[in-house]
């Protein structure tokens, strides 16, 4: 099998001449309309290419995919041309069905890529810091601000003082007033926002712990206590943030789940009590 390639469409094009007759028909069907191929079932692609379903499966495995669903995820990842400031694989003449499908498929593909990239040891370290924290502050700006707010909603249940801040001046003051035992979680897709880097450095200088949810190897990542490195195939300087925000929300869910499990059964009873307090505020579910 070939090694995984960053751009599946490019790899298919480069290997086209070396494929056997049946597999080349599959490749040509995909290259004619890659976006449509991401929506096909295996049977539909087989019909379009005029080959058997086992041939499609064999073709997918030849490109290091575990099967057709995995192949479609990688195909969605490789579609990277489109309308600036909207989404990378969206075209001006796309129908509602087409661009809705593209947004969903691209998000799924990038979530899977982030899943593979997350380091379990770094996650465990971050969870330990959060459990031991005397206070937790979540910082986010721009598209990351709603993620910081969501994190506060998740973590307020844990009997630890928690706040979120989306204003750089407030973040600076909180970092300046932090000390040992405080944990600051900084959420930034690019990891290149000057204020965030300076704020992280201020917090570290005051012996606070800084957890970065950001791009690995970024300037912000270099100054954090622990980094949860996540990437998404989107350029937020040109395109509107889409799947990167969803990935960051998923990482917050992972951290909240880790804290819950580490606290043990007794703590889960505490969470149940909070959840049960909402029952009186809701109408009963509709009967079927």
Residue pairs with C-beta under 8 A, 6 or more apart in sequence:
1 61
1 62
1 63
1 64
2 11
2 15
2 62
2 63
2 64
3 64
4 64
4 74
5 11
5 63
5 64
6 78
7 78
7 80
8 63
8 71
8 74
8 75
8 77
8 78
9 30
9 31
9 34
9 75
9 78
9 79
10 78
11 63
12 27
12 30
12 31
12 63
13 31
15 27
16 24
16 27
16 28
16 31
19 27
19 59
19 62
22 51
22 52
22 55
23 51
23 55
23 58
23 59
23 62
25 49
25 50
25 51
26 45
26 49
26 51
26 55
26 56
26 59
27 59
28 49
29 37
29 45
29 48
29 49
30 37
30 45
30 75
34 75
34 78
34 79
35 79
35 89
35 98
35 101
35 102
37 45
37 72
37 75
38 72
38 75
38 76
38 79
38 101
38 102
38 105
39 101
39 105
40 48
40 72
42 53
42 56
42 57
42 68
43 53
45 56
45 68
46 52
46 53
46 55
46 56
49 55
49 56
56 68
57 67
57 68
60 67
60 68
60 70
60 71
61 67
63 71
63 74
65 71
65 74
72 105
73 105
73 108
73 109
73 112
74 109
76 89
76 102
76 105
76 106
76 108
76 109
77 106
77 109
77 110
77 113
77 233
79 88
79 89
79 102
79 106
80 88
80 89
80 233
81 88
81 89
82 88
82 89
82 90
82 91
82 239
83 90
83 91
83 92
84 238
84 239
85 238
85 239
85 240
86 239
86 240
87 99
87 102
87 103
87 106
87 234
87 239
87 240
87 242
88 106
88 233
88 234
88 235
88 239
89 102
89 106
90 99
90 102
90 103
91 99
94 102
103 242
106 233
106 242
106 243
107 242
107 243
107 246
109 233
109 243
110 232
110 233
110 234
110 243
110 244
110 246
110 247
111 243
111 246
111 247
111 250
113 231
113 232
113 233
114 230
114 231
114 232
114 247
114 250
114 251
117 216
117 229
117 230
117 231
118 228
118 229
118 230
118 251
118 254
119 228
119 229
122 226
122 227
122 228
122 229
123 228
123 254
123 255
123 258
124 258
125 226
126 211
126 226
126 228
126 255
127 255
127 258
127 259
127 262
128 262
129 183
129 209
129 211
129 225
129 226
130 136
130 155
130 160
130 183
130 211
130 255
130 258
130 259
131 259
131 262
131 263
132 181
133 160
133 181
133 182
133 183
133 209
134 160
134 161
134 181
134 182
135 160
135 161
135 162
135 181
135 182
135 183
136 155
136 160
136 161
136 162
136 163
136 182
136 183
136 184
136 185
137 162
137 163
137 164
137 165
137 174
137 178
137 182
137 183
137 184
137 185
138 147
138 148
138 149
138 151
138 152
138 155
138 162
138 163
138 164
138 165
138 184
138 185
138 187
139 148
139 164
139 165
139 166
139 171
139 174
139 184
139 185
139 186
139 187
139 196
139 199
140 146
140 147
140 148
140 149
140 164
140 166
140 186
140 187
140 188
141 166
141 168
141 188
141 193
141 195
141 196
142 241
143 189
143 236
143 241
143 244
143 245
144 187
144 188
144 189
144 245
144 248
145 164
145 166
146 245
147 187
147 213
147 245
147 248
147 249
147 252
148 164
148 165
148 166
148 185
148 187
149 164
149 166
150 249
150 252
151 162
151 164
151 185
151 187
151 252
151 255
151 256
152 162
152 163
152 164
154 252
154 253
154 256
155 162
155 256
155 259
156 162
157 270
157 271
157 274
158 256
158 259
158 260
158 263
159 270
163 174
165 171
165 174
168 195
168 199
171 195
171 196
171 199
172 195
172 198
172 199
172 202
174 184
175 184
175 199
175 200
175 202
175 203
175 206
175 208
176 202
176 206
177 206
178 184
178 203
178 206
178 207
178 208
179 206
179 207
179 208
180 207
180 208
181 208
182 203
182 206
182 208
182 209
183 208
183 209
183 210
183 211
184 199
184 200
184 203
184 208
184 209
184 210
184 211
185 210
185 211
185 212
185 213
186 196
186 199
186 200
186 210
186 211
186 212
186 213
186 214
186 220
186 224
187 213
187 214
187 248
188 196
188 212
188 213
188 214
188 215
188 218
188 220
189 214
189 215
189 232
189 236
189 241
189 244
189 245
189 248
190 214
190 215
190 218
190 236
190 237
191 212
191 214
191 215
191 218
191 219
191 220
191 221
192 218
192 219
192 220
193 220
196 220
197 219
197 220
197 223
200 210
200 212
200 220
200 223
200 224
201 223
203 210
204 210
204 223
204 225
209 225
209 226
210 223
210 224
210 225
211 224
211 225
211 226
211 227
211 228
212 220
212 221
212 224
212 226
212 227
212 228
213 228
213 230
213 248
213 251
213 252
214 220
214 221
214 224
214 227
214 228
214 229
214 230
215 221
215 229
215 230
215 231
216 227
216 229
216 230
216 231
217 229
221 227
221 229
228 251
230 244
230 247
230 248
230 251
232 243
232 244
232 247
233 243
234 241
234 242
234 243
234 244
236 244
260 267
260 268
260 271
